[in-house]
Amino acid sequence: RLARAVDARPRRPPDRPHRARAVVRGVMANSRGKLEVNVLRAWGLKDTQTFGTQDPYCVVRVNDQRARTRVSVDGGTSPAFHERLTMDVFGHPPHVFVEIWNDNRAWHDYKVGTCTVPLTDDLYAPSGRAQQIITAPVVSAKGKARGTLSLALEFFASARNQQPAATEKEKPKTDV
């Protein structure tokens, strides 16, 4: 009986929508390597601290991986992070998601804003190394643009993805 009652209940939709794997055009659809996200700084952020200055930190997500920067103590609305976060990448992730939080020891942490950085095909260079420096708007919880975040993205292809260097034709051997 209990099994029937559980199955008879209407199913609620999942919290996250189903993520189908996107078909990626280009040669680098099966690229494998490391994506290094260097969170440089932010400015013009919303101030979520009532007393004192806020202590922001960033949470960076690429696909299912998460990494967190250290807290910029007394960073206020213009914190400097200068922290490199390295993530393993397979395929071509379409975006890097960054959430900026205010570290609050007395109460729970407050979300200052979010930032979505689209990744272009130029980043996944077949030569094995490519870099992009990006400034992107930070959006507050109410959907308003409140600040800017500066990132440096660098992709390092694994050895099996790199194309071999062009070799010169062998010179004919001559006996002297």
Order of alpha helices (4+ residues) and beta strands (2+ residues): alpha-beta-beta-beta-beta-beta-beta-beta-beta
